[in-house]
Amino acid sequence: MFEMHFHNKLVTVGNELSGKLIWYSPDHPLPRQARAFVHWYTEGRGDRDEQTIFTIPLEPEQLIRDQRVDIPFVVTIPHSGPITYNGSLIRVIWAVQAWVKLPRSSKRDNTQTWPFLVMPR
């Protein structure tokens, strides 16, 4: 349903992440709800932390069956980070995530996640 094209999958804190989310779905009905966002989250030991940095404007009315729809975005990664980290006890992961709810469904259908790297300056 979605594809992601980053202009650069490596960004430093304080700089912009840009790309475009691409919708194309000839085999599914139009969604009744859609959401896309840029966020970071932790995995590993301890409680999961998560913060959404930017919500990509995405309305179900934009998504047209059998037509490709490009949804460009630009977001500034905060100076405070956090930076991407892959340790033995904890990982900090930055990603763009998109999901849709299809008609007659009570759950999210087709959640897709595209990770990218945030590095220090």
Biopython code that builds the backbone (N, CA, C, O; Angstrom):
import numpy as np
from Bio.PDB.StructureBuilder import StructureBuilder

atoms = [
    (1, "MET", "N", (0.803, -1.195, 0.000)),
    (1, "MET", "CA", (0.000, 0.000, 0.000)),
    (1, "MET", "C", (0.848, 1.264, 0.000)),
    (1, "MET", "O", (0.559, 2.212, -0.729)),
    (2, "PHE", "N", (1.909, 1.275, 0.829)),
    (2, "PHE", "CA", (2.791, 2.436, 0.882)),
    (2, "PHE", "C", (4.194, 2.046, 0.460)),
    (2, "PHE", "O", (4.614, 0.899, 0.616)),
    (3, "GLU", "N", (4.899, 3.008, -0.072)),
    (3, "GLU", "CA", (6.334, 2.933, -0.290)),
    (3, "GLU", "C", (6.922, 4.179, 0.341)),
    (3, "GLU", "O", (6.221, 5.171, 0.540)),
    (4, "MET", "N", (8.217, 4.132, 0.657)),
    (4, "MET", "CA", (8.891, 5.290, 1.223)),
    (4, "MET", "C", (10.147, 5.560, 0.421)),
    (4, "MET", "O", (10.904, 4.644, 0.099)),
    (5, "HIS", "N", (10.359, 6.815, 0.103)),
    (5, "HIS", "CA", (11.598, 7.242, -0.542)),
    (5, "HIS", "C", (12.188, 8.373, 0.285)),
    (5, "HIS", "O", (11.650, 9.479, 0.321)),
    (6, "PHE", "N", (13.313, 8.078, 0.957)),
    (6, "PHE", "CA", (14.033, 9.101, 1.705)),
    (6, "PHE", "C", (14.979, 9.832, 0.760)),
    (6, "PHE", "O", (15.551, 9.223, -0.144)),
    (7, "HIS", "N", (15.143, 11.135, 0.967)),
    (7, "HIS", "CA", (16.179, 11.850, 0.232)),
    (7, "HIS", "C", (17.542, 11.536, 0.844)),
    (7, "HIS", "O", (18.564, 11.570, 0.159)),
    (8, "ASN", "N", (17.542, 11.228, 2.152)),
    (8, "ASN", "CA", (18.761, 10.833, 2.844)),
    (8, "ASN", "C", (18.354, 10.060, 4.096)),
    (8, "ASN", "O", (17.641, 10.607, 4.938)),
    (9, "LYS", "N", (18.777, 8.820, 4.245)),
    (9, "LYS", "CA", (18.409, 8.002, 5.408)),
    (9, "LYS", "C", (19.323, 8.233, 6.601)),
    (9, "LYS", "O", (19.148, 7.604, 7.644)),
    (10, "LEU", "N", (20.296, 9.129, 6.460)),
    (10, "LEU", "CA", (21.198, 9.481, 7.553)),
    (10, "LEU", "C", (21.100, 10.987, 7.763)),
    (10, "LEU", "O", (21.398, 11.763, 6.856)),
    (11, "VAL", "N", (20.683, 11.401, 8.955)),
    (11, "VAL", "CA", (20.502, 12.821, 9.251)),
    (11, "VAL", "C", (21.140, 13.119, 10.605)),
    (11, "VAL", "O", (21.115, 12.282, 11.507)),
    (12, "THR", "N", (21.706, 14.304, 10.741)),
    (12, "THR", "CA", (22.278, 14.695, 12.028)),
    (12, "THR", "C", (21.241, 15.515, 12.796)),
    (12, "THR", "O", (20.365, 16.141, 12.200)),
    (13, "VAL", "N", (21.353, 15.501, 14.123)),
    (13, "VAL", "CA", (20.408, 16.258, 14.953)),
    (13, "VAL", "C", (20.424, 17.719, 14.513)),
    (13, "VAL", "O", (21.474, 18.272, 14.184)),
    (14, "GLY", "N", (19.249, 18.329, 14.514)),
    (14, "GLY", "CA", (19.117, 19.722, 14.098)),
    (14, "GLY", "C", (18.950, 19.920, 12.607)),
    (14, "GLY", "O", (18.699, 21.038, 12.158)),
    (15, "ASN", "N", (19.085, 18.857, 11.830)),
    (15, "ASN", "CA", (18.931, 18.961, 10.381)),
    (15, "ASN", "C", (17.621, 18.327, 9.929)),
    (15, "ASN", "O", (16.891, 17.732, 10.721)),
    (16, "GLU", "N", (17.345, 18.471, 8.639)),
    (16, "GLU", "CA", (16.064, 18.025, 8.092)),
    (16, "GLU", "C", (16.122, 16.612, 7.525)),
    (16, "GLU", "O", (17.081, 16.222, 6.858)),
    (17, "LEU", "N", (15.073, 15.869, 7.810)),
    (17, "LEU", "CA", (14.798, 14.605, 7.138)),
    (17, "LEU", "C", (13.715, 14.912, 6.113)),
    (17, "LEU", "O", (12.712, 15.549, 6.433)),
    (18, "SER", "N", (13.919, 14.462, 4.892)),
    (18, "SER", "CA", (12.899, 14.695, 3.871)),
    (18, "SER", "C", (12.736, 13.452, 3.019)),
    (18, "SER", "O", (13.627, 12.608, 2.923)),
    (19, "GLY", "N", (11.589, 13.372, 2.414)),
    (19, "GLY", "CA", (11.296, 12.243, 1.555)),
    (19, "GLY", "C", (9.869, 12.323, 1.067)),
    (19, "GLY", "O", (9.225, 13.370, 1.146)),
    (20, "LYS", "N", (9.388, 11.219, 0.567)),
    (20, "LYS", "CA", (7.984, 11.165, 0.173)),
    (20, "LYS", "C", (7.434, 9.783, 0.450)),
    (20, "LYS", "O", (8.079, 8.762, 0.210)),
    (21, "LEU", "N", (6.235, 9.790, 0.955)),
    (21, "LEU", "CA", (5.448, 8.591, 1.184)),
    (21, "LEU", "C", (4.609, 8.403, -0.074)),
    (21, "LEU", "O", (3.983, 9.347, -0.555)),
    (22, "ILE", "N", (4.597, 7.200, -0.598)),
    (22, "ILE", "CA", (3.884, 6.942, -1.849)),
    (22, "ILE", "C", (2.779, 5.924, -1.591)),
    (22, "ILE", "O", (3.032, 4.835, -1.075)),
    (23, "TRP", "N", (1.565, 6.284, -1.951)),
    (23, "TRP", "CA", (0.397, 5.416, -1.826)),
    (23, "TRP", "C", (0.061, 4.848, -3.192)),
    (23, "TRP", "O", (-0.011, 5.578, -4.180)),
    (24, "TYR", "N", (-0.143, 3.532, -3.239)),
    (24, "TYR", "CA", (-0.684, 2.893, -4.433)),
    (24, "TYR", "C", (-1.313, 1.585, -4.003)),
    (24, "TYR", "O", (-0.643, 0.725, -3.431)),
    (25, "SER", "N", (-2.598, 1.430, -4.276)),
    (25, "SER", "CA", (-3.279, 0.227, -3.808)),
    (25, "SER", "C", (-4.375, -0.202, -4.768)),
    (25, "SER", "O", (-5.538, 0.157, -4.585)),
    (26, "PRO", "N", (-4.018, -0.956, -5.775)),
    (26, "PRO", "CA", (-5.050, -1.419, -6.698)),
    (26, "PRO", "C", (-5.880, -2.576, -6.133)),
    (26, "PRO", "O", (-6.976, -2.840, -6.627)),
    (27, "ASP", "N", (-5.373, -3.270, -5.105)),
    (27, "ASP", "CA", (-6.021, -4.490, -4.638)),
    (27, "ASP", "C", (-6.824, -4.339, -3.350)),
    (27, "ASP", "O", (-7.417, -5.311, -2.882)),
    (28, "HIS", "N", (-6.855, -3.145, -2.771)),
    (28, "HIS", "CA", (-7.541, -2.948, -1.499)),
    (28, "HIS", "C", (-8.563, -1.832, -1.623)),
    (28, "HIS", "O", (-8.398, -0.935, -2.450)),
    (29, "PRO", "N", (-9.621, -1.870, -0.811)),
    (29, "PRO", "CA", (-10.563, -0.750, -0.805)),
    (29, "PRO", "C", (-9.894, 0.479, -0.191)),
    (29, "PRO", "O", (-8.875, 0.371, 0.491)),
    (30, "LEU", "N", (-10.475, 1.632, -0.441)),
    (30, "LEU", "CA", (-9.935, 2.853, 0.146)),
    (30, "LEU", "C", (-10.064, 2.801, 1.660)),
    (30, "LEU", "O", (-11.080, 2.334, 2.174)),
    (31, "PRO", "N", (-9.057, 3.271, 2.382)),
    (31, "PRO", "CA", (-9.118, 3.223, 3.839)),
    (31, "PRO", "C", (-10.111, 4.238, 4.391)),
    (31, "PRO", "O", (-10.408, 5.249, 3.755)),
    (32, "ARG", "N", (-10.619, 3.948, 5.587)),
    (32, "ARG", "CA", (-11.480, 4.916, 6.256)),
    (32, "ARG", "C", (-10.689, 5.784, 7.208)),
    (32, "ARG", "O", (-11.178, 6.817, 7.665)),
    (33, "GLN", "N", (-9.461, 5.371, 7.511)),
    (33, "GLN", "CA", (-8.580, 6.159, 8.355)),
    (33, "GLN", "C", (-7.146, 5.877, 7.934)),
    (33, "GLN", "O", (-6.814, 4.753, 7.556)),
    (34, "ALA", "N", (-6.294, 6.900, 7.999)),
    (34, "ALA", "CA", (-4.886, 6.743, 7.625)),
    (34, "ALA", "C", (-4.043, 7.663, 8.496)),
    (34, "ALA", "O", (-4.480, 8.751, 8.869)),
    (35, "ARG", "N", (-2.826, 7.216, 8.819)),
    (35, "ARG", "CA", (-1.929, 8.024, 9.633)),
    (35, "ARG", "C", (-0.493, 7.712, 9.255)),
    (35, "ARG", "O", (-0.143, 6.569, 8.960)),
    (36, "ALA", "N", (0.327, 8.749, 9.268)),
    (36, "ALA", "CA", (1.760, 8.593, 9.030)),
    (36, "ALA", "C", (2.497, 9.579, 9.929)),
    (36, "ALA", "O", (2.051, 10.711, 10.118)),
    (37, "PHE", "N", (3.619, 9.146, 10.478)),
    (37, "PHE", "CA", (4.341, 10.009, 11.410)),
    (37, "PHE", "C", (5.807, 9.629, 11.491)),
    (37, "PHE", "O", (6.203, 8.519, 11.137)),
    (38, "VAL", "N", (6.611, 10.588, 11.971)),
    (38, "VAL", "CA", (8.031, 10.397, 12.235)),
    (38, "VAL", "C", (8.176, 10.304, 13.746)),
    (38, "VAL", "O", (7.695, 11.174, 14.472)),
    (39, "HIS", "N", (8.836, 9.250, 14.226)),
    (39, "HIS", "CA", (8.966, 9.078, 15.669)),
    (39, "HIS", "C", (10.236, 8.318, 16.013)),
    (39, "HIS", "O", (10.909, 7.760, 15.146)),
    (40, "TRP", "N", (10.542, 8.312, 17.303)),
    (40, "TRP", "CA", (11.613, 7.461, 17.818)),
    (40, "TRP", "C", (11.024, 6.626, 18.947)),
    (40, "TRP", "O", (10.038, 7.006, 19.579)),
    (41, "TYR", "N", (11.657, 5.472, 19.182)),
    (41, "TYR", "CA", (11.206, 4.595, 20.265)),
    (41, "TYR", "C", (12.380, 3.754, 20.734)),
    (41, "TYR", "O", (13.392, 3.621, 20.045)),
    (42, "THR", "N", (12.219, 3.197, 21.913)),
    (42, "THR", "CA", (13.277, 2.343, 22.458)),
    (42, "THR", "C", (12.813, 0.895, 22.447)),
    (42, "THR", "O", (11.621, 0.602, 22.534)),
    (43, "GLU", "N", (13.775, 0.007, 22.339)),
    (43, "GLU", "CA", (13.557, -1.429, 22.470)),
    (43, "GLU", "C", (14.634, -1.964, 23.400)),
    (43, "GLU", "O", (15.715, -1.386, 23.511)),
    (44, "GLY", "N", (14.333, -3.068, 24.063)),
    (44, "GLY", "CA", (15.320, -3.698, 24.936)),
    (44, "GLY", "C", (14.819, -3.749, 26.361)),
    (44, "GLY", "O", (13.615, -3.825, 26.607)),
    (45, "ARG", "N", (15.755, -3.707, 27.304)),
    (45, "ARG", "CA", (15.403, -3.812, 28.719)),
    (45, "ARG", "C", (14.686, -2.551, 29.183)),
    (45, "ARG", "O", (14.924, -1.454, 28.676)),
    (46, "GLY", "N", (13.811, -2.734, 30.151)),
    (46, "GLY", "CA", (13.106, -1.588, 30.720)),
    (46, "GLY", "C", (11.851, -1.249, 29.947)),
    (46, "GLY", "O", (11.461, -1.944, 29.009)),
    (47, "ASP", "N", (11.235, -0.169, 30.363)),
    (47, "ASP", "CA", (10.006, 0.289, 29.726)),
    (47, "ASP", "C", (10.296, 0.887, 28.356)),
    (47, "ASP", "O", (11.377, 1.424, 28.115)),
    (48, "ARG", "N", (9.330, 0.786, 27.476)),
    (48, "ARG", "CA", (9.451, 1.369, 26.137)),
    (48, "ARG", "C", (9.165, 2.866, 26.228)),
    (48, "ARG", "O", (8.161, 3.283, 26.807)),
    (49, "ASP", "N", (10.050, 3.660, 25.657)),
    (49, "ASP", "CA", (9.824, 5.098, 25.503)),
    (49, "ASP", "C", (9.555, 5.358, 24.037)),
    (49, "ASP", "O", (10.048, 4.649, 23.160)),
    (50, "GLU", "N", (8.763, 6.393, 23.785)),
    (50, "GLU", "CA", (8.400, 6.707, 22.410)),
    (50, "GLU", "C", (7.974, 8.161, 22.342)),
    (50, "GLU", "O", (7.348, 8.679, 23.267)),
    (51, "GLN", "N", (8.320, 8.822, 21.235)),
    (51, "GLN", "CA", (7.859, 10.187, 21.022)),
    (51, "GLN", "C", (7.640, 10.421, 19.540)),
    (51, "GLN", "O", (8.510, 10.125, 18.720)),
    (52, "THR", "N", (6.479, 10.951, 19.202)),
    (52, "THR", "CA", (6.197, 11.353, 17.829)),
    (52, "THR", "C", (6.715, 12.772, 17.645)),
    (52, "THR", "O", (6.378, 13.668, 18.419)),
    (53, "ILE", "N", (7.531, 12.971, 16.625)),
    (53, "ILE", "CA", (8.144, 14.264, 16.351)),
    (53, "ILE", "C", (7.325, 15.057, 15.338)),
    (53, "ILE", "O", (7.237, 16.282, 15.421)),
    (54, "PHE", "N", (6.731, 14.354, 14.387)),
    (54, "PHE", "CA", (6.034, 15.026, 13.291)),
    (54, "PHE", "C", (4.974, 14.090, 12.729)),
    (54, "PHE", "O", (5.234, 12.910, 12.494)),
    (55, "THR", "N", (3.788, 14.625, 12.519)),
    (55, "THR", "CA", (2.732, 13.868, 11.861)),
    (55, "THR", "C", (2.667, 14.323, 10.412)),
    (55, "THR", "O", (2.523, 15.514, 10.134)),
    (56, "ILE", "N", (2.773, 13.383, 9.499)),
    (56, "ILE", "CA", (2.704, 13.690, 8.073)),
    (56, "ILE", "C", (1.239, 13.857, 7.705)),
    (56, "ILE", "O", (0.446, 12.934, 7.893)),
    (57, "PRO", "N", (0.864, 15.032, 7.177)),
    (57, "PRO", "CA", (-0.546, 15.239, 6.818)),
    (57, "PRO", "C", (-1.012, 14.162, 5.845)),
    (57, "PRO", "O", (-0.457, 14.002, 4.758)),
    (58, "LEU", "N", (-2.031, 13.435, 6.251)),
    (58, "LEU", "CA", (-2.499, 12.306, 5.456)),
    (58, "LEU", "C", (-3.990, 12.105, 5.730)),
    (58, "LEU", "O", (-4.380, 11.682, 6.818)),
    (59, "GLU", "N", (-4.799, 12.408, 4.748)),
    (59, "GLU", "CA", (-6.246, 12.237, 4.855)),
    (59, "GLU", "C", (-6.685, 11.103, 3.939)),
    (59, "GLU", "O", (-6.185, 10.985, 2.821)),
    (60, "PRO", "N", (-7.613, 10.267, 4.397)),
    (60, "PRO", "CA", (-8.066, 9.163, 3.542)),
    (60, "PRO", "C", (-8.571, 9.638, 2.178)),
    (60, "PRO", "O", (-8.472, 8.911, 1.190)),
    (61, "GLU", "N", (-9.115, 10.862, 2.126)),
    (61, "GLU", "CA", (-9.627, 11.387, 0.854)),
    (61, "GLU", "C", (-8.512, 11.599, -0.172)),
    (61, "GLU", "O", (-8.772, 11.632, -1.375)),
    (62, "GLN", "N", (-7.253, 11.745, 0.309)),
    (62, "GLN", "CA", (-6.107, 11.895, -0.590)),
    (62, "GLN", "C", (-5.791, 10.601, -1.322)),
    (62, "GLN", "O", (-5.248, 10.628, -2.426)),
    (63, "LEU", "N", (-6.123, 9.482, -0.720)),
    (63, "LEU", "CA", (-5.698, 8.180, -1.208)),
    (63, "LEU", "C", (-6.712, 7.652, -2.204)),
    (63, "LEU", "O", (-7.821, 7.263, -1.836)),
    (64, "ILE", "N", (-6.325, 7.643, -3.452)),
    (64, "ILE", "CA", (-7.230, 7.298, -4.535)),
    (64, "ILE", "C", (-6.892, 5.900, -5.033)),
    (64, "ILE", "O", (-5.729, 5.580, -5.277)),
    (65, "ARG", "N", (-7.917, 5.076, -5.179)),
    (65, "ARG", "CA", (-7.709, 3.703, -5.643)),
    (65, "ARG", "C", (-7.154, 3.704, -7.067)),
    (65, "ARG", "O", (-7.574, 4.492, -7.915)),
    (66, "ASP", "N", (-6.212, 2.814, -7.305)),
    (66, "ASP", "CA", (-5.587, 2.631, -8.616)),
    (66, "ASP", "C", (-4.815, 3.850, -9.105)),
    (66, "ASP", "O", (-4.513, 3.947, -10.294)),
    (67, "GLN", "N", (-4.491, 4.780, -8.211)),
    (67, "GLN", "CA", (-3.663, 5.923, -8.594)),
    (67, "GLN", "C", (-2.531, 6.079, -7.601)),
    (67, "GLN", "O", (-2.716, 5.903, -6.397)),
    (68, "ARG", "N", (-1.374, 6.406, -8.106)),
    (68, "ARG", "CA", (-0.220, 6.687, -7.255)),
    (68, "ARG", "C", (-0.374, 8.101, -6.693)),
    (68, "ARG", "O", (-0.631, 9.051, -7.431)),
    (69, "VAL", "N", (-0.210, 8.221, -5.375)),
    (69, "VAL", "CA", (-0.295, 9.521, -4.716)),
    (69, "VAL", "C", (1.003, 9.738, -3.945)),
    (69, "VAL", "O", (1.336, 8.958, -3.052)),
    (70, "ASP", "N", (1.740, 10.801, -4.290)),
    (70, "ASP", "CA", (2.973, 11.152, -3.603)),
    (70, "ASP", "C", (2.661, 12.148, -2.490)),
    (70, "ASP", "O", (1.968, 13.141, -2.711)),
    (71, "ILE", "N", (3.174, 11.879, -1.300)),
    (71, "ILE", "CA", (2.948, 12.736, -0.145)),
    (71, "ILE", "C", (4.322, 13.158, 0.387)),
    (71, "ILE", "O", (4.916, 12.443, 1.195)),
    (72, "PRO", "N", (4.832, 14.318, -0.061)),
    (72, "PRO", "CA", (6.155, 14.754, 0.374)),
    (72, "PRO", "C", (6.126, 15.256, 1.817)),
    (72, "PRO", "O", (5.089, 15.708, 2.302)),
    (73, "PHE", "N", (7.267, 15.174, 2.497)),
    (73, "PHE", "CA", (7.376, 15.691, 3.855)),
    (73, "PHE", "C", (8.792, 16.172, 4.121)),
    (73, "PHE", "O", (9.753, 15.708, 3.507)),
    (74, "VAL", "N", (8.899, 17.113, 5.049)),
    (74, "VAL", "CA", (10.176, 17.619, 5.542)),
    (74, "VAL", "C", (9.985, 17.850, 7.035)),
    (74, "VAL", "O", (9.025, 18.499, 7.450)),
    (75, "VAL", "N", (10.902, 17.316, 7.841)),
    (75, "VAL", "CA", (10.824, 17.492, 9.295)),
    (75, "VAL", "C", (12.232, 17.751, 9.825)),
    (75, "VAL", "O", (13.198, 17.126, 9.389)),
    (76, "THR", "N", (12.331, 18.686, 10.776)),
    (76, "THR", "CA", (13.608, 18.954, 11.423)),
    (76, "THR", "C", (13.744, 18.041, 12.638)),
    (76, "THR", "O", (12.867, 18.010, 13.502)),
    (77, "ILE", "N", (14.833, 17.308, 12.698)),
    (77, "ILE", "CA", (15.113, 16.438, 13.847)),
    (77, "ILE", "C", (15.599, 17.339, 14.985)),
    (77, "ILE", "O", (16.516, 18.135, 14.779)),
    (78, "PRO", "N", (15.011, 17.236, 16.171)),
    (78, "PRO", "CA", (15.389, 18.131, 17.267)),
    (78, "PRO", "C", (16.878, 18.023, 17.631)),
    (78, "PRO", "O", (17.478, 16.952, 17.536)),
    (79, "HIS", "N", (17.458, 19.157, 18.048)),
    (79, "HIS", "CA", (18.854, 19.171, 18.504)),
    (79, "HIS", "C", (19.044, 18.238, 19.689)),
    (79, "HIS", "O", (20.125, 17.679, 19.876)),
    (80, "SER", "N", (17.994, 18.068, 20.491)),
    (80, "SER", "CA", (18.088, 17.228, 21.688)),
    (80, "SER", "C", (18.049, 15.740, 21.373)),
    (80, "SER", "O", (18.214, 14.906, 22.264)),
    (81, "GLY", "N", (17.826, 15.405, 20.090)),
    (81, "GLY", "CA", (17.834, 13.996, 19.695)),
    (81, "GLY", "C", (16.615, 13.251, 20.200)),
    (81, "GLY", "O", (15.511, 13.797, 20.196)),
    (82, "PRO", "N", (16.791, 12.040, 20.627)),
    (82, "PRO", "CA", (18.032, 11.296, 20.866)),
    (82, "PRO", "C", (18.644, 10.806, 19.552)),
    (82, "PRO", "O", (17.993, 10.812, 18.508)),
    (83, "ILE", "N", (19.895, 10.388, 19.625)),
    (83, "ILE", "CA", (20.532, 9.821, 18.443)),
    (83, "ILE", "C", (20.202, 8.330, 18.372)),
    (83, "ILE", "O", (19.827, 7.714, 19.369)),
    (84, "THR", "N", (20.348, 7.771, 17.185)),
    (84, "THR", "CA", (20.168, 6.330, 17.008)),
    (84, "THR", "C", (21.238, 5.605, 17.824)),
    (84, "THR", "O", (22.407, 5.989, 17.832)),
    (85, "TYR", "N", (20.802, 4.548, 18.508)),
    (85, "TYR", "CA", (21.738, 3.803, 19.340)),
    (85, "TYR", "C", (21.363, 2.331, 19.283)),
    (85, "TYR", "O", (20.186, 1.979, 19.362)),
    (86, "ASN", "N", (22.377, 1.466, 19.143)),
    (86, "ASN", "CA", (22.129, 0.032, 19.083)),
    (86, "ASN", "C", (23.070, -0.657, 20.074)),
    (86, "ASN", "O", (24.144, -1.132, 19.704)),
    (87, "GLY", "N", (22.647, -0.702, 21.337)),
    (87, "GLY", "CA", (23.465, -1.304, 22.378)),
    (87, "GLY", "C", (22.998, -2.706, 22.712)),
    (87, "GLY", "O", (22.047, -3.213, 22.117)),
    (88, "SER", "N", (23.666, -3.325, 23.658)),
    (88, "SER", "CA", (23.290, -4.689, 24.025)),
    (88, "SER", "C", (22.065, -4.717, 24.943)),
    (88, "SER", "O", (21.359, -5.724, 24.989)),
    (89, "LEU", "N", (21.802, -3.624, 25.677)),
    (89, "LEU", "CA", (20.652, -3.583, 26.582)),
    (89, "LEU", "C", (19.497, -2.741, 26.054)),
    (89, "LEU", "O", (18.337, -3.001, 26.374)),
    (90, "ILE", "N", (19.806, -1.756, 25.264)),
    (90, "ILE", "CA", (18.763, -0.862, 24.760)),
    (90, "ILE", "C", (19.114, -0.396, 23.355)),
    (90, "ILE", "O", (20.284, -0.283, 22.990)),
    (91, "ARG", "N", (18.073, -0.131, 22.581)),
    (91, "ARG", "CA", (18.210, 0.421, 21.246)),
    (91, "ARG", "C", (17.295, 1.638, 21.124)),
    (91, "ARG", "O", (16.168, 1.625, 21.620)),
    (92, "VAL", "N", (17.776, 2.675, 20.471)),
    (92, "VAL", "CA", (16.955, 3.837, 20.130)),
    (92, "VAL", "C", (16.796, 3.808, 18.617)),
    (92, "VAL", "O", (17.779, 3.842, 17.877)),
    (93, "ILE", "N", (15.556, 3.746, 18.170)),
    (93, "ILE", "CA", (15.250, 3.581, 16.747)),
    (93, "ILE", "C", (14.398, 4.761, 16.281)),
    (93, "ILE", "O", (13.379, 5.085, 16.890)),
    (94, "TRP", "N", (14.822, 5.381, 15.215)),
    (94, "TRP", "CA", (14.032, 6.422, 14.543)),
    (94, "TRP", "C", (13.376, 5.786, 13.322)),
    (94, "TRP", "O", (13.984, 4.962, 12.638)),
    (95, "ALA", "N", (12.129, 6.177, 13.056)),
    (95, "ALA", "CA", (11.433, 5.591, 11.908)),
    (95, "ALA", "C", (10.290, 6.485, 11.441)),
    (95, "ALA", "O", (9.772, 7.315, 12.187)),
    (96, "VAL", "N", (9.923, 6.287, 10.196)),
    (96, "VAL", "CA", (8.656, 6.790, 9.665)),
    (96, "VAL", "C", (7.719, 5.597, 9.674)),
    (96, "VAL", "O", (8.087, 4.507, 9.235)),
    (97, "GLN", "N", (6.510, 5.801, 10.174)),
    (97, "GLN", "CA", (5.537, 4.708, 10.223)),
    (97, "GLN", "C", (4.224, 5.189, 9.614)),
    (97, "GLN", "O", (3.816, 6.334, 9.811)),
    (98, "ALA", "N", (3.577, 4.306, 8.881)),
    (98, "ALA", "CA", (2.280, 4.609, 8.274)),
    (98, "ALA", "C", (1.357, 3.417, 8.468)),
    (98, "ALA", "O", (1.796, 2.268, 8.428)),
    (99, "TRP", "N", (0.076, 3.696, 8.679)),
    (99, "TRP", "CA", (-0.905, 2.628, 8.777)),
    (99, "TRP", "C", (-2.255, 3.119, 8.256)),
    (99, "TRP", "O", (-2.515, 4.320, 8.181)),
    (100, "VAL", "N", (-3.090, 2.171, 7.903)),
    (100, "VAL", "CA", (-4.452, 2.470, 7.453)),
    (100, "VAL", "C", (-5.430, 1.545, 8.171)),
    (100, "VAL", "O", (-5.070, 0.451, 8.605)),
    (101, "LYS", "N", (-6.672, 2.007, 8.286)),
    (101, "LYS", "CA", (-7.782, 1.153, 8.712)),
    (101, "LYS", "C", (-8.708, 1.021, 7.511)),
    (101, "LYS", "O", (-9.189, 2.009, 6.954)),
    (102, "LEU", "N", (-8.940, -0.217, 7.135)),
    (102, "LEU", "CA", (-9.799, -0.488, 5.989)),
    (102, "LEU", "C", (-11.263, -0.556, 6.428)),
    (102, "LEU", "O", (-11.538, -0.761, 7.610)),
    (103, "PRO", "N", (-12.195, -0.388, 5.506)),
    (103, "PRO", "CA", (-13.606, -0.507, 5.861)),
    (103, "PRO", "C", (-13.903, -1.855, 6.516)),
    (103, "PRO", "O", (-13.312, -2.874, 6.158)),
    (104, "ARG", "N", (-14.808, -1.848, 7.459)),
    (104, "ARG", "CA", (-15.251, -3.040, 8.188)),
    (104, "ARG", "C", (-14.120, -3.680, 8.996)),
    (104, "ARG", "O", (-14.128, -4.887, 9.238)),
    (105, "SER", "N", (-13.156, -2.871, 9.406)),
    (105, "SER", "CA", (-12.067, -3.376, 10.228)),
    (105, "SER", "C", (-11.956, -2.496, 11.469)),
    (105, "SER", "O", (-12.081, -1.274, 11.387)),
    (106, "SER", "N", (-11.723, -3.121, 12.606)),
    (106, "SER", "CA", (-11.591, -2.360, 13.840)),
    (106, "SER", "C", (-10.133, -2.180, 14.255)),
    (106, "SER", "O", (-9.844, -1.523, 15.255)),
    (107, "LYS", "N", (-9.224, -2.761, 13.492)),
    (107, "LYS", "CA", (-7.810, -2.667, 13.847)),
    (107, "LYS", "C", (-7.028, -1.999, 12.715)),
    (107, "LYS", "O", (-7.534, -1.799, 11.611)),
    (108, "ARG", "N", (-5.785, -1.665, 13.030)),
    (108, "ARG", "CA", (-4.910, -1.113, 11.998)),
    (108, "ARG", "C", (-4.560, -2.209, 11.008)),
    (108, "ARG", "O", (-4.187, -3.316, 11.395)),
    (109, "ASP", "N", (-4.681, -1.896, 9.749)),
    (109, "ASP", "CA", (-4.303, -2.826, 8.687)),
    (109, "ASP", "C", (-3.049, -2.289, 8.009)),
    (109, "ASP", "O", (-2.916, -1.088, 7.771)),
    (110, "ASN", "N", (-2.158, -3.179, 7.712)),
    (110, "ASN", "CA", (-0.989, -2.825, 6.910)),
    (110, "ASN", "C", (-0.157, -1.699, 7.527)),
    (110, "ASN", "O", (0.021, -0.643, 6.919)),
    (111, "THR", "N", (0.343, -1.932, 8.721)),
    (111, "THR", "CA", (1.290, -0.990, 9.321)),
    (111, "THR", "C", (2.655, -1.225, 8.700)),
    (111, "THR", "O", (3.131, -2.358, 8.634)),
    (112, "GLN", "N", (3.280, -0.152, 8.247)),
    (112, "GLN", "CA", (4.598, -0.255, 7.638)),
    (112, "GLN", "C", (5.540, 0.715, 8.337)),
    (112, "GLN", "O", (5.146, 1.822, 8.706)),
    (113, "THR", "N", (6.792, 0.290, 8.515)),
    (113, "THR", "CA", (7.794, 1.081, 9.228)),
    (113, "THR", "C", (9.075, 1.123, 8.412)),
    (113, "THR", "O", (9.532, 0.103, 7.897)),
    (114, "TRP", "N", (9.654, 2.331, 8.301)),
    (114, "TRP", "CA", (10.902, 2.529, 7.580)),
    (114, "TRP", "C", (11.889, 3.236, 8.511)),
    (114, "TRP", "O", (11.740, 4.430, 8.768)),
    (115, "PRO", "N", (12.886, 2.524, 9.016)),
    (115, "PRO", "CA", (13.860, 3.151, 9.920)),
    (115, "PRO", "C", (14.850, 4.048, 9.155)),
    (115, "PRO", "O", (15.095, 3.871, 7.961)),
    (116, "PHE", "N", (15.400, 5.006, 9.892)),
    (116, "PHE", "CA", (16.475, 5.845, 9.383)),
    (116, "PHE", "C", (17.406, 6.151, 10.552)),
    (116, "PHE", "O", (17.063, 5.883, 11.703)),
    (117, "LEU", "N", (18.576, 6.708, 10.267)),
    (117, "LEU", "CA", (19.587, 6.946, 11.295)),
    (117, "LEU", "C", (19.693, 8.410, 11.665)),
    (117, "LEU", "O", (19.699, 9.277, 10.791)),
    (118, "VAL", "N", (19.776, 8.693, 12.966)),
    (118, "VAL", "CA", (20.024, 10.042, 13.473)),
    (118, "VAL", "C", (21.363, 10.014, 14.195)),
    (118, "VAL", "O", (21.565, 9.229, 15.121)),
    (119, "MET", "N", (22.269, 10.872, 13.763)),
    (119, "MET", "CA", (23.635, 10.897, 14.285)),
    (119, "MET", "C", (23.895, 12.230, 14.979)),
    (119, "MET", "O", (23.199, 13.211, 14.718)),
    (120, "PRO", "N", (24.908, 12.273, 15.873)),
    (120, "PRO", "CA", (25.260, 13.547, 16.507)),
    (120, "PRO", "C", (25.939, 14.471, 15.498)),
    (120, "PRO", "O", (26.421, 14.032, 14.454)),
    (121, "ARG", "N", (25.965, 15.745, 15.834)),
    (121, "ARG", "CA", (26.639, 16.738, 14.969)),
    (121, "ARG", "C", (28.120, 16.591, 15.046)),
    (121, "ARG", "O", (28.849, 17.335, 14.390)),
]
sb = StructureBuilder()
sb.init_structure("model")
sb.init_model(0)
sb.init_chain("A")
sb.init_seg("    ")
for serial, (resi, resn, name, xyz) in enumerate(atoms, 1):
    if name == "N":
        sb.init_residue(resn, " ", resi, " ")
    sb.init_atom(name, np.array(xyz, "f"), 0.0, 1.0, " ", f" {name:<3s}", serial, name[0])
structure = sb.get_structure()
